Amino acid sequence: MRFKEYLEDFEDLDIIDIDLDEKTVDAGAGGKKFETVMIKALQAAGLNLDINNYAGKVWDIKPKGSGWNKHLSGNEINIKQSRTKWMFGSSELYNMLPWDGFKGKFDVEKAAKKVKNFLKKRGIDKVIYLKPASPETQDKIRNVADNEDPKKAKEVLSTKDFYAEKLEGGFAVRVLTDPRDAKEGGRVSSIAIDSGGKVFMRSEKPRKISGATMVTFRTPTVTPGKGQKRSIV
């Protein structure tokens, strides 16, 4: 079964390219729960949107119609929790690079180009990552979603306390290596995705998740990109 899954131990980590069988449990962790809450709050405010029900995509919603901040309108959006650093994970990136070691020379520029092409095909550069800028605003979102109060929902969504960031068009990918020995070569240590001259997200050491080895990414801090605060409406 091929689908986007959120895992309890990894907050709202989006898995974009892993095949999982019917026995795999969707942990329903905080990230997925908040996505549902956020969508409910947006709908309470009278905003129209499409919801992603397909695998292999990072976006959660697409705003449509009027009422949205022009920065968000018509774009693919991935919903994150306020304090999370997690972005997404990929099993294909593990299979693509020699994380366990290589011998001789390794062309990092060629590898980076291959990774960037993969990310572009997955639409990573098209997605706006949207998250409340503070836990207080996230609590307010939960409250208006529970009460389904249109007026209160619009008030909360109109405050400039949301981060809405995406990769710049000229984003760069760097594949970093760790040398072992002059004779043995080395290994790939991480992938850095840069935007606007700074690291937007970076991979961690590959790890096993639900039986597959994944390369997972996170932001350096809970503040993504340039950290510009915007409203949703």
C-alpha positions in Angstrom: 0.0 0.0 0.0 1.5 3.3 -1.1 0.5 6.4 1.0 1.7 9.3 3.1 2.2 8.3 6.7 2.9 10.2 9.8 4.9 8.4 12.5 4.5 8.9 16.3 8.3 9.1 16.9 8.9 11.6 14.2 6.1 14.2 14.7 4.7 15.3 11.4 7.3 13.7 9.1 6.0 13.2 5.6 7.1 10.1 3.8 6.9 10.7 0.1 8.1 7.6 -1.6 7.9 4.5 0.6 5.8 1.4 -0.1 4.1 0.1 3.0 2.0 -3.0 3.5 -1.5 -3.3 5.0 -0.1 -4.1 8.4 1.7 -0.8 8.8 0.0 1.3 11.4 -0.7 5.0 10.9 0.3 6.3 14.3 -1.9 9.4 14.0 0.8 11.5 15.8 0.7 15.2 16.6 1.6 16.4 13.1 -1.3 14.6 11.4 -3.7 15.5 14.2 -2.8 19.2 13.9 -3.2 19.0 10.1 -6.8 17.9 10.6 -7.3 20.7 13.2 -5.9 23.3 10.9 -8.0 22.3 8.0 -11.1 22.4 10.3 -10.2 26.0 11.4 -9.7 27.1 7.8 -13.0 25.7 6.8 -14.6 27.3 9.9 -13.4 30.7 8.6 -15.2 30.0 5.3 -12.0 29.3 3.2 -12.1 26.9 0.4 -9.4 24.4 -0.2 -8.4 21.1 -1.9 -7.1 18.4 0.4 -4.4 16.0 -0.7 -5.6 12.4 -0.6 -2.8 10.9 -2.8 0.6 9.4 -2.1 3.9 10.7 -3.3 3.1 14.4 -2.7 4.4 16.6 0.1 1.5 19.1 0.0 -1.5 18.8 2.3 -3.8 21.5 1.0 -4.3 23.9 -2.0 -6.2 27.1 -1.3 -8.8 28.1 -3.8 -11.3 30.9 -4.1 -11.1 34.3 -2.4 -10.2 35.2 1.2 -6.7 33.8 1.3 -3.5 35.9 1.7 -2.2 36.3 -1.9 1.1 34.7 -0.8 -0.8 31.4 -0.2 -3.6 31.6 -2.8 -3.4 28.8 -5.3 -0.2 27.3 -3.9 0.6 23.9 -2.6 0.9 24.0 1.2 2.3 21.6 3.8 1.0 22.2 7.3 3.5 21.9 10.2 3.2 22.3 13.9 4.6 25.3 15.7 7.7 23.8 17.2 8.5 21.1 14.8 11.8 21.0 12.8 10.8 17.9 10.8 10.2 18.3 7.1 10.0 15.0 5.1 11.7 11.6 4.6 12.7 9.6 1.6 13.7 6.0 1.1 14.8 6.6 -2.5 17.4 9.1 -1.4 18.9 6.4 0.8 19.2 4.1 -2.2 20.5 6.9 -4.4 23.7 7.7 -2.5 26.6 5.7 -0.8 25.7 6.4 2.8 27.5 3.2 3.9 30.7 4.1 2.2 32.4 4.4 -1.2 35.9 3.6 -2.5 38.0 5.9 -4.6 36.6 9.2 -5.8 33.0 10.3 -5.5 31.6 13.1 -7.7 29.6 15.2 -5.2 28.5 17.7 -7.8 27.0 15.0 -10.0 25.3 13.5 -6.9 23.9 16.9 -5.9 22.4 17.4 -9.4 20.8 14.0 -9.2 19.3 14.7 -5.8 18.0 18.1 -6.9 16.3 16.6 -10.0 14.7 14.1 -7.7 13.4 16.8 -5.3 12.1 18.9 -8.1 10.2 15.9 -9.5 8.7 15.4 -6.0 7.7 19.1 -6.0 9.6 20.1 -3.0 10.4 23.5 -4.5 6.7 24.3 -5.1 5.5 23.6 -1.5 4.9 26.4 1.0 5.6 25.2 4.6 2.9 26.8 6.8 3.1 26.7 10.6 1.9 28.8 13.5 4.8 31.0 14.7 4.0 30.4 18.4 2.5 27.6 20.5 -0.1 30.2 21.7 -1.4 30.7 18.1 -1.5 26.9 17.6 -3.6 26.7 20.8 -6.0 29.3 19.4 -6.3 27.3 16.1 -7.3 24.3 18.1 -9.9 26.3 20.0 -11.6 27.8 17.0 -11.5 24.4 15.3 -13.3 22.8 18.3 -15.9 25.6 18.5 -16.3 26.1 14.7 -16.7 29.8 15.3 -16.3 31.7 11.9 -15.7 35.1 13.5 -13.1 33.8 15.9 -11.5 31.7 13.2 -11.1 34.7 10.9 -9.6 36.8 13.8 -7.0 34.1 14.5 -6.1 33.5 10.9 -5.8 37.3 10.2 -3.0 37.7 12.8 0.5 37.9 11.4 1.7 35.0 13.5 2.3 32.3 10.8 5.4 31.3 9.0 4.9 30.6 5.3 8.2 29.7 3.6 9.2 27.9 0.5 12.5 27.2 -1.3 13.6 30.0 -3.6 13.7 29.3 -7.3 17.5 29.0 -7.3 17.7 26.7 -4.4 20.9 24.6 -4.2 21.7 21.1 -3.1 25.0 20.1 -1.5 26.0 16.5 -0.9 28.5 16.3 1.9 31.0 13.5 2.5 33.0 12.3 5.4 36.5 10.9 4.5 37.5 7.6 6.0 40.9 6.9 4.7 42.9 8.0 1.7 42.8 4.4 0.4 39.2 3.5 1.3 37.4 6.7 0.2 34.6 7.9 2.4 30.9 8.0 2.8 28.0 10.5 2.2 27.3 12.2 5.5 24.4 14.5 4.7 22.4 16.5 2.1 22.0 20.2 2.6 19.3 22.1 0.8 20.1 25.8 0.7 17.7 28.7 -0.1 18.7 32.4 -0.1 22.2 31.7 0.9 21.4 29.7 4.0 20.5 26.1 4.9 16.7 25.6 4.6 16.8 22.0 5.6 19.4 19.3 6.1 19.3 15.5 6.2 20.1 13.4 9.3 21.8 10.0 9.5 19.6 7.4 7.6 17.5 5.4 10.0 15.0 2.5 9.9 11.3 3.5 9.8 8.6 0.9 9.4 11.0 -1.5 7.9 12.6 0.8 5.4 15.8 2.9 5.7 14.9 6.6 5.3 16.8 9.8 4.8 15.0 12.3 7.0 15.2 16.1 6.7 14.7 18.9 9.3 15.2 22.6 9.5 18.1 24.0 11.6 15.7 25.8 13.9 11.9 25.9 14.4 12.0 29.2 12.3 12.0 28.2 8.6 13.8 30.1 5.9 13.8 33.8 6.4 11.3 33.6 9.2 8.9 36.1 7.8 5.6 36.2 9.6 2.4 36.5 7.6 -1.4 36.1 8.1 -3.5 33.4 6.4 -6.4 35.7 5.5 
